[in-house]
Amino acid sequence: LHDRDGKIWMDGELVDWRDAKVHVLTHTLHYGCGAFEGVRAYRTERGTAIFRLQEHTERLFNSAKILRMQIPFSMEEVNEAQRAVIRANGLESGYIRPLTWIGSEKLGVSPKGNRVHLMVAAWAWGAYLGEEGMKRGIRVKTSSYTRHHVNITMTQAKTVSNYTNSILANMEATDDGYDEALLLDPAGFVSEGAGENLFIVKGGVIYTPDLSAGALNGITRNTVLHIAKDLGLEVVQKRITRDEVYIADEAFFTGTAAEVTPIRELDRIQIGAGQRGPITERIQSAFFDIVNGRNPKYAHWLTPV
Ligand code: PMP
């Protein structure tokens, strides 16, 4: 990924992709205190546009706030940086990765006195869990790793260090032949995927874990809440057990990378008919209408680059 042409926005300027480097004594590399975002730009009839740019930037600033980090740029500058990298790399659509980290002035657990940095990169990225998975649904395994307790590394911040837990869970699941992991909270209730929020459908009602289960407040999750309302579907946010997922009619993951991905199986137990369910399909198709600019109601969620 690092040795290629292109531009990365780094601390206020566009630098050559190959030269966007940090020192090995970077504080965040040693202790994991940093925050990032995952954002997508889509092709629309009116050109390339970034989906829910302002909300992603706000979450990045909130993540930094939770980590007691002061991003040395304004939200407007960070919004502009994301538009600039899409343009500079000539992308029609793609994934945008802003990241803020602590510099290499000194080591030791306390980051005080170190500079805070920010970079934004962008590249083309198709369906995160595979094109096939988008149509047929993916196979998921309940992780043997527990999702973070709400008072450990902070679950509403998209922090670098939170992803060690996601990596362990994803590697375990994929080594066992599954597509993705589902993590439970410390009390044993369903929290989220390694990089996705979870929804289930039962008797025509949609359920998703409430945020007290330590799931990230996903922007795609929020988009699905809007879609469900528009479709006249009831959504209940509550505590969910793993066996409620087994006996659901449908299940799906949401995320900026994963978009809306149906789940056909959990722990080798078939969910519903074992394929993308009808409500999942309606939500998925409404989602792609919105991100591709085909639903005027949500035109304000698309920022042209
Ligand atoms: N949970 C986790 C752990 C994630 O990494 C992500 C992806 N950012 C999500 C949920 C979904 O969030 P969003 O829809 O904002 O991308």
Boltz pocket constraint, residues with backbone or C-beta under 6 A from the ligand:
constraints:
  - pocket:
      binder: B
      contacts: [[A, 38], [A, 166], [A, 192], [A, 193], [A, 194], [A, 195], [A, 196], [A, 197], [A, 215], [A, 216], [A, 217], [A, 218], [A, 219], [A, 220], [A, 221], [A, 254], [A, 255], [A, 256], [A, 257]]
      max_distance: 6.0
